[in-house]
């Protein structure tokens, strides 16, 4: 029986073998890929395409040779070098970067090249630098002048970011103390010559870096009381310059929201001091009274608050006179008497008054309570000031 079955049955293995791998299925596959190519779709990325894009930029050694004097630096080469530094391991010697940075950050270079040089410093790991190399690079950054006319916010911001990265946020400044004390207050003064949001933000960031460097625990002992007094004297000069500017009042007076009483008989006249006036939200910041005072005054108060424990009693008395001058010029009015009207505490004027209040409370809690009270009494005696504003 079994031999007959084997001979009578058709050869099943021979018939069933071609079915799973038919010619039509292979044709379908080739026609599908051909249809994709006909549509014009790009080919999938391969290892060869990525390698060609990576090799499109010159090697770092060639970029350094292109940027090394006496050759004239190219902006595209400088930007390619800044982008390639984070991916390098190992890095070329620092001695190859220093002449390149000296060429890019030269005083006669355009702001774009100076910004590219700052980007190279910001991209370079500061931990690979010695103290001497850090001083050389910081000198290149700080010696390049801030071009005031026209103001280039991008170049100035990148140079400050490079200085922040070079000093690790102000914690690594050994040997840089005289340079920071002489240059950074000068940067603040040059920036505040004209008023704009970009300039004010830059000045605040410069002061923040300087304050972080001087208050860092690692740098304790690097700065003396004379250094603190020197910085405060520079900031006081900018405060005085702002106080001497003419007061700029809003061009359009604020309309009163209360109903007019002209149609009703008035039995008595209200004193002007009993009327609350609120500055309109549409009035620009530049048109408010003493708008130029807010930034230097805030910087002065923040520095004085940070270094008040180091200041002597004589200099504390002098600083309190400066604070009282600021208070008398930009003091916020009393809150509105009408509960339906809201008082805006987000204005620069209100924030500055809040800082002054915090400083006075801090001083009243210190060892100089008697000195503070005496200065405030002299201030209240010489000027007519509402006690509610204090």
ROKOL-695717 format. One record per atom (N, C-alpha, C): z, y, x; residue in three letters. Coordinates in steps of 0.1 Angstrom, whole numbers, plus 2048, in hexadecimal, padded with zeros to 3 digits. Each point is the difference from the previous one (the first is absolute). Layout:
<sites>
ZYXALA...
</sites>
This chain:
<sites>
8007F4808UNK80080C7F8UNK80080D809UNK808800809UNK80180C809UNK7F3802808UNK7F97F6805UNK7F4803807UNK7F68057F7UNK7FF7FB7F2UNK7F68057F7UNK80380F7FDUNK80C8037FEUNK80380E7FDUNK7FC80980CUNK8027FB80CUNK7FD80980BUNK7F1802801UNK7F87F57FCUNK7F1801801UNK7FA8077F4UNK8067FE7F4UNK7FA8067F4UNK80380F7FFUNK80B804804UNK80480E7FEUNK7F8809809UNK7FC80C7FCUNK7F9809808UNK80980680BUNK7FA80480BUNK80980480BUNK80780E7FDUNK80C7FE7FAUNK80780C7FCUNK80480980CUNK8047FB80CUNK80380980AUNK7F4809804UNK7F47FA7FFUNK7F5808804UNK7FC80B7F6UNK8037FD7F3UNK7FD80A7F6UNK80B80B7FEUNK80C7FC802UNK80B80A7FEUNK80380980CUNK7FB7FC80CUNK80380880CUNK7F980E800UNK7F48017FCUNK7FA80E801UNK80580A7F6UNK8077FB7F5UNK8048097F5UNK80A80B804UNK80A7FC807UNK80980B804UNK7FA80B809UNK7F77FC808UNK7F980A809UNK7F28007FDUNK7FC8067F5UNK7F28017FBUNK7F980C807UNK7F47FF800UNK7F880A807UNK80080D7F8UNK8017FF7F2UNK80180C7F8UNK80C808803UNK80C7FA802UNK80C808803UNK7FE80780DUNK7FA7FA80AUNK7FE80780CUNK7F780C7FEUNK7F57FE7F8UNK7F780B7FDUNK80780C7F9UNK8097FC7F6UNK80880A7F9UNK80880980AUNK8067F980AUNK80880880AUNK7F7809808UNK7F57FB804UNK7F7809808UNK7FA80B7F7UNK7FD7FD7F4UNK7FB80B7F7UNK80A80B7FDUNK80D7FC7FFUNK80B8097FDUNK80280A80CUNK8007FA80CUNK80180980CUNK7F4809801UNK7F57FB7FDUNK7F4808801UNK80080B7F6UNK8067FD7F4UNK80180B7F6UNK80A80B804UNK80A7FC807UNK80A80B806UNK7F980880AUNK7F77FA808UNK7F980880AUNK7F68097FAUNK7FA7FC7F5UNK7F68087F9UNK80780D7FAUNK80C7FE7FCUNK80780C7F9UNK80380B80BUNK8007FC80CUNK80280A80AUNK80F802804UNK8097F77FCUNK80E801803UNK8027FE80FUNK809808806UNK8037FE80EUNK8067F3803UNK7FD7FB80CUNK8057F3805UNK80F801802UNK8077F67FEUNK80F800802UNK80380380FUNK80B807802UNK80480380EUNK8027F4808UNK7FC80080CUNK8027F5809UNK80780580CUNK8037F7809UNK80880380CUNK7F7809809UNK7F37FE800UNK7F7808809UNK80080E7FBUNK8008037F3UNK80080E7FCUNK80D808803UNK80B7F97FFUNK80D807804UNK80080280FUNK7FB7F7807UNK80080280FUNK7F780B804UNK7F58027F9UNK7F780B803UNK80680D7FDUNK8078017F4UNK80780D7FDUNK80B80380AUNK8077F6804UNK80B80280AUNK7FB80480DUNK7F47FB804UNK7FA80480DUNK7F880C7FFUNK7FF8077F4UNK7F980C7FFUNK80680B808UNK80E801800UNK80780A807UNK8017FC80FUNK7FF809809UNK8007FD80EUNK80E7FB804UNK8017F880BUNK80E7FC804UNK80880C804UNK80D7FD801UNK80980B803UNK7FE80580EUNK7FE7F8809UNK7FD80480EUNK7F480A800UNK7F67FD7F9UNK7F4809800UNK80480D7F9UNK8087FF7F5UNK80480D7F9UNK808808809UNK8097FA807UNK80880880AUNK7F880780BUNK7F67F8804UNK7F780680BUNK7F880B7FAUNK7FB7FF7F3UNK7F980B7FAUNK80880C7FEUNK80D7FF7FEUNK80980B7FDUNK80780680CUNK7FE7FA80BUNK80780480CUNK7F980C807UNK80780B803UNK7F980B807UNK7FA7FB80DUNK7F5806805UNK7FA80D7FBUNK7F77FF7F4UNK7FE7F47FAUNK7F77FF7F5UNK8068087F4UNK7F78057F8UNK8048077F4UNK8047F67F5UNK80B8027FAUNK8057F67F6UNK7F78007F3UNK7FF7F47FAUNK7F97FF7F3UNK80A7FE7F5UNK7FE8067F5UNK8097FF7F5UNK8007F17FBUNK7F47FB7FFUNK7FF7F27FAUNK8077F680AUNK7FE80280DUNK8077F7809UNK80F801800UNK80580C7FEUNK80E8027FFUNK8067FA7F4UNK7F98017F5UNK8057FA7F3UNK7FF7F0801UNK7F67FB807UNK7FF7F1802UNK80B7FB808UNK80480880AUNK80B7FC809UNK80D8007F9UNK80280A7F7UNK80D8007F8UNK8017F57F7UNK7F47FC7FAUNK8007F47F7UNK8027F3807UNK7FB7FF80CUNK8017F3808UNK80D7FE806UNK80880A803UNK80D7FE807UNK8097F67F9UNK8038017F3UNK8097F77FAUNK7FC7F1801UNK7F37FD802UNK7FC7F2801UNK7FF7FB80EUNK80480880AUNK7FF7FC80EUNK80C7F9805UNK7FE7F5806UNK80B7F8807UNK7FA7F780BUNK80280480CUNK80980A805UNK7F880E800UNK80880A802UNK7FB80E800UNK7FC80380FUNK7F6809801UNK7FC80580DUNK80C808806UNK80080280DUNK80B808806UNK80180E7FAUNK80C8057FFUNK80280E7FAUNK7F980A809UNK7FF7FE80DUNK7F980A808UNK7F28027FDUNK7F97F77F9UNK7F38027FBUNK7FF8097F4UNK80B8007F8UNK8008097F4UNK80380E803UNK80980380AUNK80580D802UNK7F580A803UNK7F67FE809UNK7F580A802UNK7F88027F3UNK7FE7F57F8UNK7F98017F4UNK80780A7F6UNK80D7FE7FFUNK8088097F7UNK80080E805UNK80180280DUNK7FF80D806UNK7F38077FDUNK7F57F97FFUNK7F38067FDUNK7FF8037F1UNK8057F77F8UNK7FF8027F1UNK80980B7FBUNK80C801806UNK80A80A7FBUNK80080D808UNK7F5802807UNK7FF80D808UNK7FF80B7F6UNK80480C805UNK80280C7F7UNK7F28057FBUNK7F57FD807UNK7F38057FCUNK7F97F67F8UNK8067F57FCUNK7F97F67F8UNK8018047F1UNK7F67FC7F8UNK8008027F2UNK80B7F87F9UNK8058057F5UNK80B7F97F9UNK7FD7F17FDUNK7F37FD7FDUNK7FD7F27FDUNK8037F680CUNK7FD80580CUNK8027F880CUNK80F7FF803UNK80880B7FEUNK80E800802UNK8077F77F6UNK7FB7FF7F3UNK8057F77F6UNK7FD7F2805UNK7F57FD805UNK7FC7F2805UNK8097FC80BUNK80380980AUNK80A7FD80AUNK80D7FE7FBUNK8058077F6UNK80D7FE7FAUNK8007F27F9UNK7F57FC7FAUNK8007F37FAUNK8017F480AUNK7FA80280CUNK8027F680BUNK80E7FF804UNK80780B801UNK80F7FF803UNK8087FA7F5UNK7FC8037F4UNK8087FA7F4UNK7FD7F17FFUNK7F47FC804UNK7FD7F17FFUNK8067F880CUNK80380780BUNK8057F980CUNK80E7FC7FEUNK8057F4803UNK80E7FC7FEUNK80980880AUNK8098077FBUNK808809808UNK80A7F7809UNK8027F47FCUNK8097F7808UNK7FA7FC80DUNK7F3802802UNK7F97FC80CUNK80080C80AUNK80680B7FCUNK80080C809UNK80D801807UNK7FF80580CUNK80C803808UNK80580E7FCUNK80C805804UNK80480D7FDUNK7F780B806UNK7FB7FD80CUNK7F780A806UNK7F38017F9UNK7FB7F47FCUNK7F38017F9UNK8028067F2UNK80B7FE7F9UNK8038067F3UNK800810802UNK80780480BUNK80080F802UNK7F3806803UNK7F77F9807UNK7F2805803UNK7F98017F3UNK8007F67F7UNK7F98007F4UNK80580A7F6UNK80D801800UNK80680B7F7UNK7FD80E805UNK7FF80280DUNK7FC80D805UNK7F18037FCUNK7F87F6800UNK7F28027FCUNK7FF8047F1UNK8097FA7F8UNK8008037F1UNK80680E7FEUNK80A803806UNK80780D7FDUNK7FA80C807UNK7F97FE80BUNK7FA80B807UNK7F48057F9UNK7F97F77F9UNK7F48057F9UNK80480A7F5UNK7FA80C7FFUNK80580A7F7UNK7FC7FC7F2UNK8088057F6UNK7FC7FF7F2UNK7F780B7FDUNK7F47FD7FEUNK7F680B7FDUNK8038067F2UNK80480D800UNK8048067F3UNK7F48067F9UNK7F5802806UNK7F58077F9UNK7F37F8804UNK7FB7F87F8UNK8057FC7F3UNK80A7F4801UNK8097FF7F7UNK80A7F6800UNK7FA7F27FDUNK8027F6808UNK7FB7F37FEUNK80B7F77FDUNK8027FD7F4UNK80C7F87FCUNK7FF7F2804UNK7F47FA801UNK7FE7F2803UNK8037FE80FUNK7FB809809UNK8047FE80EUNK80E802803UNK80780A7F9UNK80E802802UNK8087F47FBUNK7FD7FB7F4UNK8077F57FBUNK7FF7F4808UNK7F47FD806UNK7FE7F4808UNK80880180DUNK80080C806UNK80880280CUNK80F7FE7FEUNK8058057F4UNK80E7FE7FDUNK8037F17FEUNK7F77F97F9UNK8017F17FEUNK8007F980DUNK7F880480AUNK7FF7FA80DUNK80E802807UNK80580C7FFUNK80D803807UNK80B7F87F9UNK8007FE7F3UNK80A7F87F9UNK7FF7F2805UNK7F47FA801UNK7FE7F2805UNK8047FF80FUNK7FD80A808UNK80380080EUNK80F800803UNK8078077F8UNK80F801801UNK8077F67F7UNK7F97F77F9UNK8067F77F7UNK8098077F6UNK7FA80A7FAUNK8088077F5UNK80B809806UNK7FF80480CUNK80A809806UNK80B7F8808UNK7FF7F3801UNK80B7F8806UNK7FE7FE80FUNK7F3801805UNK7FD7FE80EUNK7FB80E806UNK809808804UNK7FC80D805UNK80680380DUNK8047F6808UNK80780380DUNK7F6807809UNK80480C805UNK7F7808808UNK7F880A7F8UNK7FF7FF7F3UNK7F88087F8UNK80880C7FAUNK80D801802UNK8088097F9UNK7FC80F802UNK7FD80480DUNK7FC80E801UNK7F28037FAUNK7F77F6800UNK7F38027FAUNK8018017F1UNK8087F87FAUNK8028007F1UNK80780D7FCUNK80A804807UNK80780C7FCUNK7F880D802UNK7F6800809UNK7F880C802UNK7F38007F7UNK7FA7F47FEUNK7F47FF7F9UNK8017FF7F0UNK8097F87FCUNK8007FD7F1UNK80480D7F8UNK80B807804UNK80280D7F9UNK7F4809801UNK7F980080BUNK7F4809800UNK7F57FB7F6UNK7FF7F37FFUNK7F77FB7F6UNK8038057F2UNK80D8007FDUNK8058047F3UNK7FC80F7FEUNK80380880AUNK7FD80E7FFUNK7F18037FEUNK7F87F9808UNK7F18027FEUNK7FB7FC7F3UNK8067F57FBUNK7FC7FB7F3UNK8038097F4UNK80C807801UNK8058087F5UNK7FA80E800UNK7F6803809UNK7FB80D800UNK7F98037F3UNK7F97F67FBUNK7FA8027F3UNK8067F57F6UNK7FE8037F3UNK8077F77F6UNK7F57F77FAUNK8037F4800UNK7F87F67F8UNK8087F37FFUNK7FD7F87F7UNK8087F37FEUNK7FE7F780CUNK7F4800806UNK7FE7F780CUNK80880580CUNK80180D802UNK80880680BUNK80F7FD7FEUNK8048037F4UNK80F7FE7FDUNK8047F1802UNK7F77F77FBUNK8037F2802UNK8017FC80EUNK7F6805808UNK8007FD80EUNK80C806807UNK80480C7FDUNK80C806806UNK80D7F87FDUNK8017FB7F4UNK80B7F87FCUNK8007F3807UNK7F47FA802UNK8007F3807UNK80380280FUNK7FC80B806UNK80480380EUNK80F801801UNK8068087F7UNK80E802801UNK8087F37FDUNK7FA7F77F8UNK8067F37FDUNK8007F780DUNK7F5800807UNK8007F880CUNK80980680BUNK80180D801UNK80980680AUNK80F7FD7FCUNK8038017F3UNK80E7FE7FCUNK8037F1802UNK7F67F77FDUNK8037F2802UNK8027FC80FUNK7F9807809UNK8027FE80EUNK80D805805UNK80580B7FBUNK80C806804UNK80C7FA7FAUNK7FF7F97F5UNK80B7FA7F9UNK8017F1802UNK7F67FA807UNK8007F1802UNK80C7FC809UNK8067F57FDUNK80C7FC808UNK7FC7FC80EUNK7F47FB802UNK7FB7FD80EUNK7FF80C809UNK7FE80C7F9UNK7FE80C808UNK80D808801UNK80B7FA7FCUNK80C808801UNK80480380EUNK80280C803UNK80380580EUNK7F4806806UNK7F47FE7FBUNK7F4807805UNK7FF80E7FDUNK8068047F5UNK7FF80E7FBUNK80E807800UNK80080C805UNK80D807800UNK80180A7F5UNK80B8077FFUNK80180B7F6UNK7F680B802UNK7FD80380DUNK7F680A803UNK7F37FD7FBUNK7FC7F3800UNK7F37FB7FBUNK8008027F1UNK80B7FD7F9UNK8008027F1UNK7FF80F7FDUNK807808807UNK80080F7FEUNK7F2805802UNK7F97FB80AUNK7F2804803UNK7F77FD7F5UNK8017F47FAUNK7F77FC7F5UNK8048097F3UNK80C8027FEUNK8048087F4UNK7FC80F802UNK80080480DUNK7FC80E802UNK7F18027FDUNK7F87F5804UNK7F28017FCUNK7FE8007F1UNK8077F77F9UNK7FE8007F2UNK80580D7F9UNK80B806806UNK80580D7FBUNK7F580B801UNK7F97FF80BUNK7F580A802UNK7F67FF7F5UNK7FC7F37FCUNK7F77FE7F5UNK8058057F3UNK80D7FE7FEUNK8078057F4UNK7FF80F7FFUNK80380680BUNK80080F801UNK7F28057FDUNK7F67FA806UNK7F28047FEUNK7FD7FF7F1UNK8047F57F9UNK7FE7FF7F2UNK80780A7F8UNK80C803804UNK80880A7F8UNK7FA80E801UNK7F980380BUNK7FA80D802UNK7F38027F8UNK7FB7F57FBUNK7F38017F8UNK8048077F3UNK7F68077FAUNK8038067F3UNK8017F67F5UNK8098037F7UNK8027F77F5UNK7F48007F7UNK7FB7F47FCUNK7F47FF7F8UNK8057FB7F2UNK7FE8097F7UNK8047FD7F2UNK7F47FA7F8UNK8037F87F6UNK7F57FB7F8UNK7F880B7FAUNK7F37FE7FFUNK7F780A7FBUNK8028027F1UNK8027F57F9UNK8018017F2UNK80F7FD7FCUNK80780A7FAUNK80E7FD7FCUNK8017F67F5UNK80B7F9800UNK8037F57F7UNK8038067F2UNK7F97FB7F7UNK8028057F2UNK80D7F97FBUNK8088087F9UNK80C7FB7FAUNK7FD7F77F4UNK8077F47FFUNK7FE7F77F5UNK8098037F4UNK80880A802UNK8098047F4UNK7F98097F7UNK8038007F3UNK7F98087F6UNK80380F803UNK7F68087FEUNK80180E803UNK8098077F6UNK809808805UNK8098077F8UNK7FD80F7FDUNK7F3803802UNK7FC80E7FEUNK8008047F2UNK7FE7F77F7UNK7FF8037F2UNK80E8017FAUNK80A7FB806UNK80E8017FBUNK80780B807UNK8098067F9UNK80880B805UNK8097FB80BUNK80080680CUNK8097FC80BUNK80C809800UNK80C7FB7FFUNK80C807800UNK80580280FUNK7FD7F8809UNK80480180EUNK7F57FB809UNK80080580CUNK7F67FC80AUNK8057F5808UNK7F87F5802UNK8057F5809UNK7FE80480FUNK80A7FD808UNK7FF80280EUNK7F67F7806UNK7F880480AUNK7F67F7805UNK8067F4807UNK80C801805UNK8067F4806UNK8037F57F7UNK8018037F2UNK8037F67F7UNK7F47F87FBUNK7F4804804UNK7F47FA7FCUNK7FC7F680BUNK7FD7F47FCUNK7FB7F5809UNK7F1800800UNK7FB80080CUNK7F2800802UNK7FC7F3808UNK7F77F97FBUNK7FC7F3807UNK7F2802805UNK7FD7FD80DUNK7F2801805UNK7F77F67F9UNK7F48057FCUNK7F77F77FAUNK7FB7F5809UNK7FD7F47FAUNK7FC7F5808UNK7F2802805UNK7F88097FAUNK7F3803804UNK7FF80980CUNK80B807804UNK80080980BUNK7FF7F780DUNK7F6803809UNK7FF7F880CUNK80B802809UNK8027F6809UNK80B801809UNK7FF80C80AUNK7F4803803UNK7FD80B80AUNK80380D7FAUNK8018017F3UNK80380D7F9UNK80F8037FDUNK8087F6803UNK80E8017FDUNK80680980BUNK80B8077FDUNK807809809UNK8047F880DUNK7FD80580BUNK8037FB80DUNK7FC7F1801UNK7F47FD7FCUNK7FB7F2801UNK7FF7FC80FUNK7FE809809UNK7FF7FD80EUNK80D7FC806UNK80B8037F9UNK80D7FE806UNK8057F17FDUNK7FB7FA7F6UNK8067F37FCUNK7FF7F580BUNK7F47FF807UNK7FF7F580AUNK80880380CUNK7FF80C807UNK80980280CUNK80F8007FCUNK8038057F4UNK80E8007FDUNK8057F27FDUNK7F87F77FAUNK8047F27FEUNK8027F980DUNK7F680380AUNK8017F980DUNK80D805807UNK80380D7FFUNK80C805807UNK80D7FA7FAUNK8007FF7F3UNK80C7FB7FAUNK8027F1803UNK7F57F8800UNK8017F2803UNK8047FE80EUNK7FB80880AUNK8057FE80EUNK80E804801UNK80480B7FAUNK80E804801UNK8097F67FAUNK7FC7FA7F5UNK8097F67F9UNK8017F4809UNK7F57FC807UNK8007F4809UNK80980280CUNK7FF80C806UNK80780380DUNK80C8087FFUNK8058027F3UNK80C8097FFUNK80C7FB807UNK8037F3801UNK80B7FB808UNK80080480FUNK7F3802805UNK7FF80380EUNK80180F803UNK7FF8087F5UNK80080F802UNK80E805802UNK80180A808UNK80D807801UNK8038097F5UNK80C8057FFUNK8048087F5UNK7F880E800UNK7FE80580CUNK7F980C801UNK7F17FF7FBUNK7FA7F5804UNK7F27FE7FBUNK8007FC7F1UNK80A7F97FCUNK8007FD7F1UNK80180D7F8UNK80880A805UNK80180D7F9UNK7F3807800UNK7F87FF80BUNK7F3806801UNK7F77F97F6UNK8007F3800UNK7F77F97F7UNK8038037F1UNK80D8017FDUNK8038037F2UNK7FB80E7FCUNK7FF809809UNK7FA80D7FDUNK7F17FE7FCUNK7F97F7808UNK7F27FE7FDUNK7FF7F97F2UNK8097F67FEUNK7FF7FA7F3UNK8038097F4UNK80980A802UNK80380A7F6UNK7F48097FDUNK7F980380BUNK7F48087FEUNK7F57F97F8UNK7FF7F3803UNK7F77F87F8UNK8047FF7F2UNK80D7FE7FEUNK8057FF7F2UNK7FE80D7F8UNK80280B807UNK7FE80D7F8UNK7F28037FDUNK7F67FA807UNK7F28037FDUNK7FA7F77F7UNK8047F3800UNK7F97F77F7UNK80A7F87F7UNK80A8077FCUNK80A7FA7F7UNK7FA7FE7F2UNK8027F57FBUNK7FB7FD7F2UNK8088077F6UNK7FA8047F5UNK8088077F5UNK8097F67F9UNK8098067F8UNK8097F77F8UNK7F87F87F6UNK8067F47FCUNK7F97F87F6UNK7FF8087F3UNK7F67FD7F8UNK7FE8087F3UNK80C7FE7F7UNK80380B7F9UNK80B7FF7F7UNK7FC7F97F3UNK7F38007FDUNK7FB7F97F4UNK7FF7F1803UNK8067F87F8UNK8007F1803UNK7F27FA7FDUNK7F88077F8UNK7F27FB7FDUNK7F780280CUNK80380880AUNK7F880280BUNK8057F880CUNK7F77FA807UNK8037F780BUNK7FE80780DUNK8087FC80AUNK80080680DUNK7F97F680AUNK7F6805807UNK7F87F7809UNK8077FF80DUNK8057F4804UNK8077FE80CUNK7F77FA80BUNK7F37FE7FDUNK7F77FA809UNK7F880A809UNK80380D7FEUNK7F880A807UNK80680180EUNK7F880580AUNK80580180EUNK80C809801UNK80180A7F7UNK80B809800UNK80D7F97FCUNK7FF7F87F5UNK80C7F87FCUNK8047F680AUNK7F67FA807UNK8047F680AUNK80680680CUNK7FC80C804UNK80680780BUNK80E8047FCUNK8028057F4UNK80E8047FCUNK8097F3800UNK7FB7F57FCUNK8087F4800UNK8047FC80FUNK7F6802809UNK8047FD80EUNK80B809805UNK7FF80D7FCUNK80A809805UNK80D7FD7FAUNK8017FC7F4UNK80C7FC7F9UNK8067F4807UNK7F87F6804UNK8057F4807UNK80580380EUNK7F980A806UNK80580480EUNK80D8077FFUNK8028097F6UNK80D8077FFUNK80B7F67FCUNK7FD7F77F8UNK80B7F67FDUNK8037F880CUNK7F67FC808UNK8037F980CUNK80880880AUNK7FD80D801UNK808808809UNK80E8037FBUNK8028017F3UNK80D8027FBUNK8097F4802UNK7FA7F4802UNK8077F4802UNK8037FD80FUNK7FB809809UNK8017FD80EUNK80C808806UNK80080080DUNK80B807808UNK7FE80F7FFUNK7F58047FCUNK7FC80F800UNK8028067F2UNK8097FB7F8UNK8028057F2UNK80380F800UNK809804809UNK80480E800UNK7F4809804UNK7F97FC80AUNK7F4807804UNK7F68027F5UNK7FE7F57F9UNK7F68007F5UNK80580A7F5UNK80C7FF7FCUNK8058097F6UNK80080E804UNK80380380DUNK7FF80E804UNK7F1805800UNK7F77F8804UNK7F28047FFUNK7FB8027F2UNK8047F87F7UNK7FC8017F2UNK80780D7FAUNK80C803804UNK80680C7FAUNK7F980D805UNK7FC80080DUNK7F880B805UNK7F28017FAUNK7FB7F57FDUNK7F38007F9UNK8018057F2UNK80A7FC7F9UNK8028057F2UNK80480F800UNK80780480AUNK80480E801UNK7F4809803UNK7F77FC808UNK7F5808804UNK7F58007F6UNK7FE7F67F8UNK7F57FF7F7UNK8057FD7F2UNK7F98047F6UNK8047FD7F2UNK7FA7F37FCUNK8087F6800UNK7FB7F27FDUNK8087FA7F5UNK7F97F97F7UNK8077FA7F5UNK8077F3805UNK80D7FF7FDUNK8077F4804UNK7FB7F47FAUNK7FA8007F4UNK7FB7F47FAUNK7F47FA808UNK7F9808808UNK7F57FA808UNK8057F880CUNK80D803804UNK8057F880BUNK8067F37FBUNK
</sites>
